[in-house]
Amino acid sequence: MGTLYLVATPIGNLEDLSPRGLRVLRESQLIAAEDTRHTGMLLKHFEIKTPLTSYFEHNKLTKLDAILAALADGDVALVSDAGTPAINDPGYELARAALASGFDVRPVPGPSAPV
């Protein structure tokens, strides 16, 4: 049974990603991203090959079951375009669904847009 990691991503400079955030992105079996094009640039910069799927406002209902199924097999990292996911994006719904399904949800702190 996997863990859903809420990974804070850089707001601006890509090198602001924490070492823990890098490790989680590399070791997760799937990354769910608000915008795969934006996150793809981050992954390319750090040479991270983890599979990537989109999870945003207009597809959240169709992607939820697949992401929860992935969690049953291993860890999933959730990222937003910039900053901490699940604050100003649909990530909070994924976090709630993961908790309701019995999965652990853990933050990986870092940049946050409100701060």
RAZIHU-V27280 format. One record per pair of residues at least 24 apart in sequence whose C-alpha atoms are under 10 Angstrom apart, sorted by sequence separation. I is the first residue (numbers start at 1). GAP is how many residues later the second one is. D is the distance in Angstrom with one decimal. If there is no record, write none. Layout:
i:gap:d
I:GAP:D
I:GAP:D
//
This chain:
i:gap:d
4:24:9.2
7:24:9.7
22:24:8.0
25:24:9.0
26:24:6.1
31:24:9.4
32:24:9.0
52:24:10.0
54:24:9.8
55:24:9.1
56:24:8.9
84:24:8.4
85:24:10.0
3:25:9.0
17:25:9.3
23:25:9.6
25:25:7.0
26:25:9.7
34:25:9.9
52:25:9.5
53:25:9.8
54:25:9.8
55:25:9.1
84:25:7.3
87:25:8.8
88:25:8.7
2:26:9.1
4:26:9.9
5:26:9.4
6:26:9.8
22:26:8.4
25:26:9.8
34:26:9.7
50:26:10.0
52:26:10.0
68:26:8.4
83:26:9.1
84:26:6.9
85:26:10.0
87:26:8.9
88:26:9.1
2:27:9.3
4:27:9.7
14:27:9.2
15:27:9.4
50:27:9.8
67:27:8.5
71:27:8.3
83:27:7.1
84:27:6.3
85:27:8.6
87:27:8.8
4:28:9.9
14:28:6.7
75:28:9.8
77:28:9.8
83:28:4.7
84:28:5.1
85:28:9.8
14:29:9.8
17:29:9.9
64:29:8.9
65:29:9.7
68:29:8.0
72:29:9.7
75:29:9.6
76:29:9.7
77:29:9.6
78:29:9.6
82:29:7.7
83:29:4.3
84:29:7.3
9:30:8.9
15:30:9.2
60:30:7.3
64:30:6.8
68:30:6.7
71:30:9.9
72:30:10.0
75:30:9.9
77:30:9.7
78:30:10.0
82:30:7.8
83:30:5.5
84:30:9.3
14:31:7.9
15:31:9.1
32:31:9.4
59:31:9.8
60:31:8.7
63:31:9.5
67:31:9.1
72:31:8.3
77:31:9.5
82:31:7.5
83:31:8.8
10:32:8.9
14:32:8.9
57:32:7.4
58:32:9.3
61:32:9.6
65:32:9.4
71:32:7.6
83:32:9.6
9:33:8.7
56:33:7.4
57:33:5.7
60:33:8.4
61:33:9.6
64:33:8.2
68:33:8.1
71:33:9.6
55:34:9.6
56:34:6.1
57:34:8.9
60:34:8.1
64:34:9.3
32:35:7.7
55:35:7.9
56:35:7.7
68:35:8.9
31:36:9.2
55:36:7.8
30:37:8.3
42:39:9.8
55:39:9.0
30:40:7.3
39:40:7.9
29:41:7.8
30:41:8.7
39:41:8.0
29:42:8.6
38:42:9.0
39:42:6.7
28:43:9.7
36:43:9.7
38:43:6.3
39:43:8.9
29:44:8.3
30:44:8.4
31:44:9.0
32:44:7.2
33:44:8.4
34:44:8.3
35:44:8.8
36:44:9.4
37:44:9.3
38:44:8.9
29:45:6.1
30:45:7.1
31:45:5.7
32:45:6.1
33:45:6.0
34:45:6.6
35:45:7.2
36:45:8.7
28:46:7.1
29:46:5.8
30:46:5.0
31:46:4.7
32:46:4.8
33:46:5.0
34:46:4.9
35:46:6.2
27:47:9.6
28:47:4.9
29:47:6.0
30:47:6.4
31:47:5.8
32:47:6.3
33:47:5.7
34:47:6.0
35:47:9.9
27:48:7.9
28:48:5.3
29:48:8.2
30:48:8.7
31:48:7.3
32:48:8.5
33:48:7.5
34:48:9.4
27:49:9.0
28:49:6.2
25:50:9.6
27:50:9.2
28:50:9.9
24:51:8.6
25:51:8.5
26:51:9.5
34:51:8.7
24:52:8.7
25:52:6.3
33:52:9.2
24:53:7.0
25:53:9.0
25:54:9.4
34:55:7.7
21:56:9.2
34:56:8.2
34:57:8.2
33:58:9.0
32:59:9.1
32:62:9.8
4:63:9.6
4:64:9.1
2:66:9.4
4:66:9.9
17:66:9.7
2:67:9.8
4:67:7.1
1:68:9.9
2:68:8.1
3:68:6.6
14:68:9.9
1:69:9.3
2:69:4.8
3:69:8.8
7:69:10.0
8:69:9.9
9:69:9.9
1:70:6.4
2:70:5.8
3:70:9.7
4:70:8.9
5:70:7.4
6:70:8.8
7:70:6.4
8:70:8.7
9:70:6.8
10:70:9.7
11:70:8.3
12:70:7.9
1:71:4.9
2:71:6.2
3:71:6.9
4:71:5.9
5:71:6.2
6:71:6.1
7:71:6.0
8:71:6.5
9:71:7.1
10:71:8.5
11:71:4.9
12:71:9.5
1:72:5.9
2:72:4.0
3:72:4.7
4:72:5.0
5:72:4.7
6:72:5.0
7:72:5.4
8:72:7.6
9:72:7.3
10:72:5.6
11:72:5.8
1:73:5.9
2:73:4.3
3:73:6.4
4:73:5.8
5:73:6.0
6:73:6.4
7:73:8.2
8:73:9.3
9:73:5.2
10:73:5.9
11:73:9.5
1:74:7.8
2:74:7.1
3:74:8.3
4:74:7.0
5:74:8.6
6:74:8.9
8:74:7.3
9:74:4.9
10:74:8.9
7:75:9.9
8:75:5.0
9:75:6.5
7:76:8.4
8:76:4.1
9:76:8.4
7:77:6.5
8:77:6.4
6:78:7.1
7:78:6.8
8:78:9.8
6:79:6.0
7:79:9.7
5:80:9.6
6:80:7.5
24:84:8.4
6:85:8.5
6:86:9.6
21:86:9.6
22:86:9.9
21:87:6.2
20:88:7.1
21:88:8.1
6:89:8.3
19:89:10.0
20:89:8.8
21:89:8.3
4:90:8.9
5:90:9.0
18:90:8.5
20:90:9.7
4:91:7.4
18:91:8.1
17:92:9.6
18:92:6.8
17:93:7.2
18:93:9.2
4:94:7.2
16:94:8.1
17:94:8.2
3:95:8.6
4:95:9.0
16:95:7.9
2:96:9.9
3:96:9.7
3:99:9.7
4:99:7.2
5:99:8.4
6:99:7.4
7:99:8.7
8:99:8.0
9:99:9.3
11:99:9.6
12:99:9.7
2:100:9.9
3:100:5.9
4:100:6.2
5:100:5.9
6:100:6.2
7:100:6.3
8:100:6.1
9:100:8.9
10:100:7.7
11:100:6.5
1:101:9.1
2:101:6.7
3:101:4.9
4:101:4.7
5:101:4.9
6:101:4.6
7:101:4.8
8:101:5.7
9:101:6.8
10:101:6.0
11:101:7.9
1:102:7.1
2:102:7.3
3:102:5.8
4:102:6.3
5:102:5.6
6:102:5.8
7:102:6.8
8:102:5.0
9:102:6.4
10:102:8.6
11:102:7.6
1:103:8.8
2:103:9.2
3:103:7.2
4:103:8.5
5:103:6.6
6:103:8.1
7:103:7.8
8:103:5.9
9:103:8.4
10:103:9.8
7:104:9.6
8:104:7.2
8:105:10.0
//
